[in-house]
């Protein structure tokens, strides 16, 4: 579900970018909506990977903190 939200936000931002002149940077031919959706999908995948990594790092930080507290209380 998170990916779908990320994709929807990215898709909206890409359409706004294309609407305000971004289409001049790319040659979308006659399928500019499909090309925009594909670009939004790629960006959403990259964002989702970074978000997943951030969540894993936060879990590891919590785990290390708990282990440090246990070792300090054992001393």
HTML snippet that shows the backbone in 3Dmol.js (N, CA, C, O; Angstrom):
<script src="https://3Dmol.org/build/3Dmol-min.js"></script>
<div id="view" style="width:600px;height:400px;position:relative"></div>
<script>
const pdb = `
ATOM      1  N   UNK A   1       0.822  -1.190   0.000  1.00  0.00           N
ATOM      2  CA  UNK A   1       0.000   0.000   0.000  1.00  0.00           C
ATOM      3  C   UNK A   1       0.868   1.256   0.000  1.00  0.00           C
ATOM      4  O   UNK A   1       0.511   2.263  -0.611  1.00  0.00           O
ATOM      5  N   UNK A   2       2.012   1.191   0.690  1.00  0.00           N
ATOM      6  CA  UNK A   2       2.907   2.346   0.712  1.00  0.00           C
ATOM      7  C   UNK A   2       3.400   2.670  -0.695  1.00  0.00           C
ATOM      8  O   UNK A   2       3.502   3.836  -1.075  1.00  0.00           O
ATOM      9  N   UNK A   3       3.705   1.622  -1.466  1.00  0.00           N
ATOM     10  CA  UNK A   3       4.217   1.841  -2.807  1.00  0.00           C
ATOM     11  C   UNK A   3       3.174   2.532  -3.674  1.00  0.00           C
ATOM     12  O   UNK A   3       3.504   3.414  -4.468  1.00  0.00           O
ATOM     13  N   UNK A   4       1.934   2.138  -3.524  1.00  0.00           N
ATOM     14  CA  UNK A   4       0.875   2.740  -4.334  1.00  0.00           C
ATOM     15  C   UNK A   4       0.730   4.225  -3.998  1.00  0.00           C
ATOM     16  O   UNK A   4       0.526   5.047  -4.892  1.00  0.00           O
ATOM     17  N   UNK A   5       0.835   4.570  -2.712  1.00  0.00           N
ATOM     18  CA  UNK A   5       0.763   5.978  -2.321  1.00  0.00           C
ATOM     19  C   UNK A   5       1.949   6.746  -2.889  1.00  0.00           C
ATOM     20  O   UNK A   5       1.794   7.855  -3.400  1.00  0.00           O
ATOM     21  N   UNK A   6       3.134   6.146  -2.795  1.00  0.00           N
ATOM     22  CA  UNK A   6       4.334   6.794  -3.330  1.00  0.00           C
ATOM     23  C   UNK A   6       4.207   6.980  -4.833  1.00  0.00           C
ATOM     24  O   UNK A   6       4.546   8.038  -5.364  1.00  0.00           O
ATOM     25  N   UNK A   7       3.717   5.954  -5.518  1.00  0.00           N
ATOM     26  CA  UNK A   7       3.547   6.029  -6.966  1.00  0.00           C
ATOM     27  C   UNK A   7       2.526   7.103  -7.334  1.00  0.00           C
ATOM     28  O   UNK A   7       2.737   7.853  -8.287  1.00  0.00           O
ATOM     29  N   UNK A   8       1.437   7.185  -6.600  1.00  0.00           N
ATOM     30  CA  UNK A   8       0.405   8.184  -6.896  1.00  0.00           C
ATOM     31  C   UNK A   8       0.954   9.600  -6.722  1.00  0.00           C
ATOM     32  O   UNK A   8       0.696  10.473  -7.551  1.00  0.00           O
ATOM     33  N   UNK A   9       1.708   9.829  -5.650  1.00  0.00           N
ATOM     34  CA  UNK A   9       2.282  11.156  -5.434  1.00  0.00           C
ATOM     35  C   UNK A   9       3.291  11.497  -6.526  1.00  0.00           C
ATOM     36  O   UNK A   9       3.311  12.619  -7.033  1.00  0.00           O
ATOM     37  N   UNK A  10       4.129  10.523  -6.887  1.00  0.00           N
ATOM     38  CA  UNK A  10       5.130  10.746  -7.924  1.00  0.00           C
ATOM     39  C   UNK A  10       4.457  10.982  -9.270  1.00  0.00           C
ATOM     40  O   UNK A  10       4.888  11.841 -10.040  1.00  0.00           O
ATOM     41  N   UNK A  11       3.422  10.236  -9.551  1.00  0.00           N
ATOM     42  CA  UNK A  11       2.686  10.400 -10.805  1.00  0.00           C
ATOM     43  C   UNK A  11       2.074  11.799 -10.883  1.00  0.00           C
ATOM     44  O   UNK A  11       2.140  12.454 -11.923  1.00  0.00           O
ATOM     45  N   UNK A  12       1.488  12.245  -9.798  1.00  0.00           N
ATOM     46  CA  UNK A  12       0.900  13.591  -9.784  1.00  0.00           C
ATOM     47  C   UNK A  12       1.975  14.652 -10.009  1.00  0.00           C
ATOM     48  O   UNK A  12       1.773  15.587 -10.783  1.00  0.00           O
ATOM     49  N   UNK A  13       3.112  14.510  -9.339  1.00  0.00           N
ATOM     50  CA  UNK A  13       4.198  15.479  -9.515  1.00  0.00           C
ATOM     51  C   UNK A  13       4.735  15.468 -10.944  1.00  0.00           C
ATOM     52  O   UNK A  13       5.047  16.523 -11.497  1.00  0.00           O
ATOM     53  N   UNK A  14       4.844  14.295 -11.539  1.00  0.00           N
ATOM     54  CA  UNK A  14       5.319  14.212 -12.924  1.00  0.00           C
ATOM     55  C   UNK A  14       4.333  14.855 -13.888  1.00  0.00           C
ATOM     56  O   UNK A  14       4.744  15.542 -14.824  1.00  0.00           O
ATOM     57  N   UNK A  15       3.032  14.642 -13.672  1.00  0.00           N
ATOM     58  CA  UNK A  15       2.043  15.273 -14.541  1.00  0.00           C
ATOM     59  C   UNK A  15       2.071  16.793 -14.395  1.00  0.00           C
ATOM     60  O   UNK A  15       1.918  17.518 -15.378  1.00  0.00           O
ATOM     61  N   UNK A  16       2.265  17.267 -13.178  1.00  0.00           N
ATOM     62  CA  UNK A  16       2.389  18.713 -12.977  1.00  0.00           C
ATOM     63  C   UNK A  16       3.618  19.237 -13.704  1.00  0.00           C
ATOM     64  O   UNK A  16       3.564  20.285 -14.348  1.00  0.00           O
ATOM     65  N   UNK A  17       4.731  18.503 -13.602  1.00  0.00           N
ATOM     66  CA  UNK A  17       5.965  18.889 -14.286  1.00  0.00           C
ATOM     67  C   UNK A  17       5.757  18.954 -15.794  1.00  0.00           C
ATOM     68  O   UNK A  17       6.194  19.905 -16.442  1.00  0.00           O
ATOM     69  N   UNK A  18       5.094  17.950 -16.352  1.00  0.00           N
ATOM     70  CA  UNK A  18       4.841  17.917 -17.796  1.00  0.00           C
ATOM     71  C   UNK A  18       3.881  19.038 -18.198  1.00  0.00           C
ATOM     72  O   UNK A  18       4.064  19.662 -19.243  1.00  0.00           O
ATOM     73  N   UNK A  19       2.875  19.295 -17.389  1.00  0.00           N
ATOM     74  CA  UNK A  19       1.894  20.328 -17.701  1.00  0.00           C
ATOM     75  C   UNK A  19       2.528  21.712 -17.782  1.00  0.00           C
ATOM     76  O   UNK A  19       2.159  22.519 -18.635  1.00  0.00           O
ATOM     77  N   UNK A  20       3.478  21.984 -16.895  1.00  0.00           N
ATOM     78  CA  UNK A  20       4.105  23.296 -16.856  1.00  0.00           C
ATOM     79  C   UNK A  20       5.361  23.396 -17.716  1.00  0.00           C
ATOM     80  O   UNK A  20       6.237  24.211 -17.425  1.00  0.00           O
ATOM     81  N   UNK A  21       5.467  22.603 -18.746  1.00  0.00           N
ATOM     82  CA  UNK A  21       6.544  22.769 -19.716  1.00  0.00           C
ATOM     83  C   UNK A  21       7.607  21.696 -19.699  1.00  0.00           C
ATOM     84  O   UNK A  21       8.548  21.763 -20.489  1.00  0.00           O
ATOM     85  N   UNK A  22       7.497  20.722 -18.839  1.00  0.00           N
ATOM     86  CA  UNK A  22       8.492  19.654 -18.789  1.00  0.00           C
ATOM     87  C   UNK A  22       8.497  18.802 -20.044  1.00  0.00           C
ATOM     88  O   UNK A  22       9.482  18.126 -20.340  1.00  0.00           O
ATOM     89  N   UNK A  23       7.402  18.833 -20.778  1.00  0.00           N
ATOM     90  CA  UNK A  23       7.316  18.031 -22.006  1.00  0.00           C
ATOM     91  C   UNK A  23       8.321  18.514 -23.041  1.00  0.00           C
ATOM     92  O   UNK A  23       8.674  17.768 -23.955  1.00  0.00           O
ATOM     93  N   UNK A  24       8.787  19.751 -22.913  1.00  0.00           N
ATOM     94  CA  UNK A  24       9.755  20.267 -23.877  1.00  0.00           C
ATOM     95  C   UNK A  24      11.139  19.644 -23.696  1.00  0.00           C
ATOM     96  O   UNK A  24      11.959  19.660 -24.615  1.00  0.00           O
ATOM     97  N   UNK A  25      11.393  19.096 -22.506  1.00  0.00           N
ATOM     98  CA  UNK A  25      12.692  18.471 -22.251  1.00  0.00           C
ATOM     99  C   UNK A  25      12.799  17.080 -22.870  1.00  0.00           C
ATOM    100  O   UNK A  25      13.897  16.615 -23.177  1.00  0.00           O
ATOM    101  N   UNK A  26      11.676  16.429 -23.049  1.00  0.00           N
ATOM    102  CA  UNK A  26      11.657  15.051 -23.538  1.00  0.00           C
ATOM    103  C   UNK A  26      10.832  14.970 -24.818  1.00  0.00           C
ATOM    104  O   UNK A  26       9.933  15.781 -25.043  1.00  0.00           O
ATOM    105  N   UNK A  27      11.145  13.990 -25.647  1.00  0.00           N
ATOM    106  CA  UNK A  27      10.355  13.764 -26.853  1.00  0.00           C
ATOM    107  C   UNK A  27       9.366  12.647 -26.569  1.00  0.00           C
ATOM    108  O   UNK A  27       9.658  11.473 -26.795  1.00  0.00           O
ATOM    109  N   UNK A  28       8.198  13.021 -26.073  1.00  0.00           N
ATOM    110  CA  UNK A  28       7.200  12.034 -25.713  1.00  0.00           C
ATOM    111  C   UNK A  28       6.345  11.607 -26.908  1.00  0.00           C
ATOM    112  O   UNK A  28       5.501  10.720 -26.778  1.00  0.00           O
ATOM    113  N   UNK A  29       6.554  12.228 -28.058  1.00  0.00           N
ATOM    114  CA  UNK A  29       5.760  11.957 -29.261  1.00  0.00           C
ATOM    115  C   UNK A  29       4.277  12.122 -28.968  1.00  0.00           C
ATOM    116  O   UNK A  29       3.838  13.182 -28.523  1.00  0.00           O
ATOM    117  N   UNK A  30       3.511  11.074 -29.218  1.00  0.00           N
ATOM    118  CA  UNK A  30       2.064  11.165 -29.009  1.00  0.00           C
ATOM    119  C   UNK A  30       1.632  10.473 -27.722  1.00  0.00           C
ATOM    120  O   UNK A  30       0.453  10.508 -27.370  1.00  0.00           O
ATOM    121  N   UNK A  31       2.558   9.854 -27.024  1.00  0.00           N
ATOM    122  CA  UNK A  31       2.206   9.097 -25.821  1.00  0.00           C
ATOM    123  C   UNK A  31       2.836   9.728 -24.583  1.00  0.00           C
ATOM    124  O   UNK A  31       3.489   9.040 -23.798  1.00  0.00           O
ATOM    125  N   UNK A  32       2.646  11.014 -24.408  1.00  0.00           N
ATOM    126  CA  UNK A  32       3.300  11.668 -23.291  1.00  0.00           C
ATOM    127  C   UNK A  32       2.730  11.242 -21.936  1.00  0.00           C
ATOM    128  O   UNK A  32       3.444  11.296 -20.935  1.00  0.00           O
ATOM    129  N   UNK A  33       1.471  10.824 -21.878  1.00  0.00           N
ATOM    130  CA  UNK A  33       0.910  10.363 -20.610  1.00  0.00           C
ATOM    131  C   UNK A  33       1.508   9.017 -20.206  1.00  0.00           C
ATOM    132  O   UNK A  33       1.780   8.784 -19.028  1.00  0.00           O
ATOM    133  N   UNK A  34       1.711   8.140 -21.174  1.00  0.00           N
ATOM    134  CA  UNK A  34       2.315   6.838 -20.885  1.00  0.00           C
ATOM    135  C   UNK A  34       3.771   7.010 -20.468  1.00  0.00           C
ATOM    136  O   UNK A  34       4.237   6.350 -19.540  1.00  0.00           O
ATOM    137  N   UNK A  35       4.481   7.890 -21.151  1.00  0.00           N
ATOM    138  CA  UNK A  35       5.878   8.134 -20.808  1.00  0.00           C
ATOM    139  C   UNK A  35       5.995   8.748 -19.420  1.00  0.00           C
ATOM    140  O   UNK A  35       6.899   8.403 -18.660  1.00  0.00           O
ATOM    141  N   UNK A  36       5.091   9.649 -19.092  1.00  0.00           N
ATOM    142  CA  UNK A  36       5.102  10.264 -17.763  1.00  0.00           C
ATOM    143  C   UNK A  36       4.812   9.226 -16.688  1.00  0.00           C
ATOM    144  O   UNK A  36       5.446   9.229 -15.633  1.00  0.00           O
ATOM    145  N   UNK A  37       3.861   8.341 -16.950  1.00  0.00           N
ATOM    146  CA  UNK A  37       3.541   7.290 -15.985  1.00  0.00           C
ATOM    147  C   UNK A  37       4.731   6.348 -15.793  1.00  0.00           C
ATOM    148  O   UNK A  37       4.992   5.904 -14.675  1.00  0.00           O
ATOM    149  N   UNK A  38       5.448   6.044 -16.865  1.00  0.00           N
ATOM    150  CA  UNK A  38       6.622   5.178 -16.755  1.00  0.00           C
ATOM    151  C   UNK A  38       7.724   5.853 -15.945  1.00  0.00           C
ATOM    152  O   UNK A  38       8.361   5.213 -15.108  1.00  0.00           O
ATOM    153  N   UNK A  39       7.948   7.132 -16.188  1.00  0.00           N
ATOM    154  CA  UNK A  39       8.952   7.875 -15.409  1.00  0.00           C
ATOM    155  C   UNK A  39       8.558   7.919 -13.942  1.00  0.00           C
ATOM    156  O   UNK A  39       9.404   7.741 -13.065  1.00  0.00           O
ATOM    157  N   UNK A  40       7.292   8.152 -13.670  1.00  0.00           N
ATOM    158  CA  UNK A  40       6.811   8.200 -12.288  1.00  0.00           C
ATOM    159  C   UNK A  40       6.984   6.849 -11.608  1.00  0.00           C
ATOM    160  O   UNK A  40       7.305   6.788 -10.421  1.00  0.00           O
ATOM    161  N   UNK A  41       6.776   5.769 -12.346  1.00  0.00           N
ATOM    162  CA  UNK A  41       6.945   4.429 -11.778  1.00  0.00           C
ATOM    163  C   UNK A  41       8.397   4.196 -11.388  1.00  0.00           C
ATOM    164  O   UNK A  41       8.670   3.669 -10.310  1.00  0.00           O
ATOM    165  N   UNK A  42       9.320   4.575 -12.242  1.00  0.00           N
ATOM    166  CA  UNK A  42      10.744   4.380 -11.946  1.00  0.00           C
ATOM    167  C   UNK A  42      11.153   5.200 -10.730  1.00  0.00           C
ATOM    168  O   UNK A  42      11.861   4.699  -9.856  1.00  0.00           O
ATOM    169  N   UNK A  43      10.720   6.441 -10.664  1.00  0.00           N
ATOM    170  CA  UNK A  43      11.043   7.294  -9.516  1.00  0.00           C
ATOM    171  C   UNK A  43      10.415   6.727  -8.242  1.00  0.00           C
ATOM    172  O   UNK A  43      11.045   6.745  -7.184  1.00  0.00           O
ATOM    173  N   UNK A  44       9.188   6.228  -8.330  1.00  0.00           N
ATOM    174  CA  UNK A  44       8.513   5.660  -7.163  1.00  0.00           C
ATOM    175  C   UNK A  44       9.233   4.422  -6.653  1.00  0.00           C
ATOM    176  O   UNK A  44       9.310   4.211  -5.442  1.00  0.00           O
ATOM    177  N   UNK A  45       9.759   3.602  -7.549  1.00  0.00           N
ATOM    178  CA  UNK A  45      10.520   2.420  -7.131  1.00  0.00           C
ATOM    179  C   UNK A  45      11.775   2.842  -6.374  1.00  0.00           C
ATOM    180  O   UNK A  45      12.102   2.268  -5.335  1.00  0.00           O
ATOM    181  N   UNK A  46      12.466   3.836  -6.890  1.00  0.00           N
ATOM    182  CA  UNK A  46      13.683   4.312  -6.229  1.00  0.00           C
ATOM    183  C   UNK A  46      13.356   4.877  -4.850  1.00  0.00           C
ATOM    184  O   UNK A  46      14.064   4.591  -3.885  1.00  0.00           O
ATOM    185  N   UNK A  47      12.300   5.670  -4.745  1.00  0.00           N
ATOM    186  CA  UNK A  47      11.901   6.236  -3.454  1.00  0.00           C
ATOM    187  C   UNK A  47      11.525   5.127  -2.479  1.00  0.00           C
ATOM    188  O   UNK A  47      11.900   5.183  -1.308  1.00  0.00           O
ATOM    189  N   UNK A  48      10.792   4.123  -2.945  1.00  0.00           N
ATOM    190  CA  UNK A  48      10.379   3.020  -2.080  1.00  0.00           C
ATOM    191  C   UNK A  48      11.575   2.249  -1.540  1.00  0.00           C
ATOM    192  O   UNK A  48      11.572   1.824  -0.385  1.00  0.00           O
ATOM    193  N   UNK A  49      12.588   2.068  -2.363  1.00  0.00           N
ATOM    194  CA  UNK A  49      13.797   1.369  -1.911  1.00  0.00           C
ATOM    195  C   UNK A  49      14.472   2.162  -0.799  1.00  0.00           C
ATOM    196  O   UNK A  49      14.889   1.585   0.205  1.00  0.00           O
ATOM    197  N   UNK A  50      14.583   3.463  -0.965  1.00  0.00           N
ATOM    198  CA  UNK A  50      15.207   4.288   0.065  1.00  0.00           C
ATOM    199  C   UNK A  50      14.395   4.309   1.350  1.00  0.00           C
ATOM    200  O   UNK A  50      14.970   4.295   2.439  1.00  0.00           O
ATOM    201  N   UNK A  51      13.077   4.342   1.248  1.00  0.00           N
ATOM    202  CA  UNK A  51      12.222   4.330   2.436  1.00  0.00           C
ATOM    203  C   UNK A  51      12.377   2.999   3.171  1.00  0.00           C
ATOM    204  O   UNK A  51      12.458   2.978   4.399  1.00  0.00           O
ATOM    205  N   UNK A  52      12.418   1.898   2.437  1.00  0.00           N
ATOM    206  CA  UNK A  52      12.586   0.585   3.062  1.00  0.00           C
ATOM    207  C   UNK A  52      13.934   0.495   3.773  1.00  0.00           C
ATOM    208  O   UNK A  52      14.018  -0.049   4.874  1.00  0.00           O
ATOM    209  N   UNK A  53      14.980   1.022   3.157  1.00  0.00           N
ATOM    210  CA  UNK A  53      16.288   1.023   3.795  1.00  0.00           C
ATOM    211  C   UNK A  53      16.271   1.862   5.066  1.00  0.00           C
ATOM    212  O   UNK A  53      16.869   1.476   6.070  1.00  0.00           O
ATOM    213  N   UNK A  54      15.602   2.989   5.035  1.00  0.00           N
ATOM    214  CA  UNK A  54      15.522   3.846   6.211  1.00  0.00           C
ATOM    215  C   UNK A  54      14.829   3.128   7.363  1.00  0.00           C
ATOM    216  O   UNK A  54      15.265   3.224   8.510  1.00  0.00           O
ATOM    217  N   UNK A  55      13.754   2.411   7.060  1.00  0.00           N
ATOM    218  CA  UNK A  55      13.038   1.674   8.098  1.00  0.00           C
ATOM    219  C   UNK A  55      13.916   0.584   8.706  1.00  0.00           C
ATOM    220  O   UNK A  55      13.904   0.383   9.921  1.00  0.00           O
ATOM    221  N   UNK A  56      14.673  -0.117   7.874  1.00  0.00           N
ATOM    222  CA  UNK A  56      15.557  -1.158   8.380  1.00  0.00           C
ATOM    223  C   UNK A  56      16.663  -0.571   9.253  1.00  0.00           C
ATOM    224  O   UNK A  56      17.022  -1.154  10.276  1.00  0.00           O
ATOM    225  N   UNK A  57      17.195   0.563   8.862  1.00  0.00           N
ATOM    226  CA  UNK A  57      18.244   1.211   9.643  1.00  0.00           C
ATOM    227  C   UNK A  57      17.706   1.635  11.000  1.00  0.00           C
ATOM    228  O   UNK A  57      18.385   1.469  12.013  1.00  0.00           O
ATOM    229  N   UNK A  58      16.490   2.183  11.033  1.00  0.00           N
ATOM    230  CA  UNK A  58      15.886   2.576  12.299  1.00  0.00           C
ATOM    231  C   UNK A  58      15.667   1.373  13.208  1.00  0.00           C
ATOM    232  O   UNK A  58      15.880   1.469  14.417  1.00  0.00           O
ATOM    233  N   UNK A  59      15.247   0.244  12.649  1.00  0.00           N
ATOM    234  CA  UNK A  59      15.069  -0.971  13.449  1.00  0.00           C
ATOM    235  C   UNK A  59      16.400  -1.445  14.022  1.00  0.00           C
ATOM    236  O   UNK A  59      16.475  -1.842  15.185  1.00  0.00           O
ATOM    237  N   UNK A  60      17.432  -1.403  13.215  1.00  0.00           N
ATOM    238  CA  UNK A  60      18.749  -1.803  13.696  1.00  0.00           C
ATOM    239  C   UNK A  60      19.263  -0.874  14.788  1.00  0.00           C
ATOM    240  O   UNK A  60      19.882  -1.330  15.749  1.00  0.00           O
ATOM    241  N   UNK A  61      19.013   0.418  14.650  1.00  0.00           N
ATOM    242  CA  UNK A  61      19.425   1.369  15.684  1.00  0.00           C
ATOM    243  C   UNK A  61      18.715   1.084  17.002  1.00  0.00           C
ATOM    244  O   UNK A  61      19.335   1.127  18.064  1.00  0.00           O
ATOM    245  N   UNK A  62      17.418   0.791  16.937  1.00  0.00           N
ATOM    246  CA  UNK A  62      16.677   0.444  18.153  1.00  0.00           C
ATOM    247  C   UNK A  62      17.226  -0.830  18.782  1.00  0.00           C
ATOM    248  O   UNK A  62      17.357  -0.924  20.002  1.00  0.00           O
ATOM    249  N   UNK A  63      17.543  -1.800  17.945  1.00  0.00           N
ATOM    250  CA  UNK A  63      18.059  -3.075  18.453  1.00  0.00           C
ATOM    251  C   UNK A  63      19.423  -2.888  19.114  1.00  0.00           C
ATOM    252  O   UNK A  63      19.678  -3.456  20.176  1.00  0.00           O
ATOM    253  N   UNK A  64      20.288  -2.108  18.504  1.00  0.00           N
ATOM    254  CA  UNK A  64      21.607  -1.850  19.083  1.00  0.00           C
ATOM    255  C   UNK A  64      21.465  -1.107  20.407  1.00  0.00           C
ATOM    256  O   UNK A  64      22.175  -1.402  21.368  1.00  0.00           O
ATOM    257  N   UNK A  65      20.552  -0.148  20.456  1.00  0.00           N
ATOM    258  CA  UNK A  65      20.339   0.604  21.691  1.00  0.00           C
ATOM    259  C   UNK A  65      19.861  -0.311  22.810  1.00  0.00           C
ATOM    260  O   UNK A  65      20.322  -0.199  23.946  1.00  0.00           O
ATOM    261  N   UNK A  66      18.939  -1.217  22.493  1.00  0.00           N
ATOM    262  CA  UNK A  66      18.455  -2.178  23.497  1.00  0.00           C
ATOM    263  C   UNK A  66      19.591  -3.079  23.981  1.00  0.00           C
ATOM    264  O   UNK A  66      19.707  -3.345  25.178  1.00  0.00           O
ATOM    265  N   UNK A  67      20.422  -3.543  23.059  1.00  0.00           N
ATOM    266  CA  UNK A  67      21.543  -4.404  23.448  1.00  0.00           C
ATOM    267  C   UNK A  67      22.557  -3.647  24.307  1.00  0.00           C
ATOM    268  O   UNK A  67      23.113  -4.209  25.250  1.00  0.00           O
ATOM    269  N   UNK A  68      22.797  -2.382  23.986  1.00  0.00           N
ATOM    270  CA  UNK A  68      23.705  -1.575  24.805  1.00  0.00           C
ATOM    271  C   UNK A  68      23.156  -1.359  26.192  1.00  0.00           C
ATOM    272  O   UNK A  68      23.906  -1.397  27.167  1.00  0.00           O
ATOM    273  N   UNK A  69      21.841  -1.130  26.303  1.00  0.00           N
ATOM    274  CA  UNK A  69      21.226  -0.963  27.616  1.00  0.00           C
ATOM    275  C   UNK A  69      21.315  -2.232  28.439  1.00  0.00           C
ATOM    276  O   UNK A  69      21.562  -2.180  29.644  1.00  0.00           O
ATOM    277  N   UNK A  70      21.111  -3.386  27.786  1.00  0.00           N
ATOM    278  CA  UNK A  70      21.213  -4.660  28.496  1.00  0.00           C
ATOM    279  C   UNK A  70      22.625  -4.920  28.972  1.00  0.00           C
ATOM    280  O   UNK A  70      22.834  -5.402  30.086  1.00  0.00           O
ATOM    281  N   UNK A  71      23.598  -4.601  28.128  1.00  0.00           N
ATOM    282  CA  UNK A  71      24.987  -4.852  28.540  1.00  0.00           C
ATOM    283  C   UNK A  71      25.409  -3.880  29.639  1.00  0.00           C
ATOM    284  O   UNK A  71      26.193  -4.258  30.510  1.00  0.00           O
ATOM    285  N   UNK A  72      24.921  -2.652  29.629  1.00  0.00           N
ATOM    286  CA  UNK A  72      25.249  -1.687  30.674  1.00  0.00           C
ATOM    287  C   UNK A  72      24.591  -2.061  31.996  1.00  0.00           C
ATOM    288  O   UNK A  72      25.185  -1.873  33.058  1.00  0.00           O
ATOM    289  N   UNK A  73      23.376  -2.587  31.943  1.00  0.00           N
ATOM    290  CA  UNK A  73      22.703  -2.983  33.185  1.00  0.00           C
ATOM    291  C   UNK A  73      23.308  -4.253  33.765  1.00  0.00           C
ATOM    292  O   UNK A  73      23.244  -4.465  34.976  1.00  0.00           O
ATOM    293  N   UNK A  74      23.895  -5.106  32.921  1.00  0.00           N
ATOM    294  CA  UNK A  74      24.522  -6.335  33.394  1.00  0.00           C
ATOM    295  C   UNK A  74      25.839  -6.038  34.109  1.00  0.00           C
ATOM    296  O   UNK A  74      26.263  -6.807  34.972  1.00  0.00           O
ATOM    297  N   UNK A  75      26.470  -4.958  33.763  1.00  0.00           N
ATOM    298  CA  UNK A  75      27.736  -4.593  34.406  1.00  0.00           C
ATOM    299  C   UNK A  75      27.436  -4.022  35.750  1.00  0.00           C
ATOM    300  O   UNK A  75      28.354  -3.643  36.478  1.00  0.00           O
TER     301      UNK A  75
END
`;
const viewer = $3Dmol.createViewer("view");
viewer.addModel(pdb, "pdb");
viewer.setStyle({}, {cartoon: {color: "spectrum"}});
viewer.zoomTo();
viewer.render();
</script>
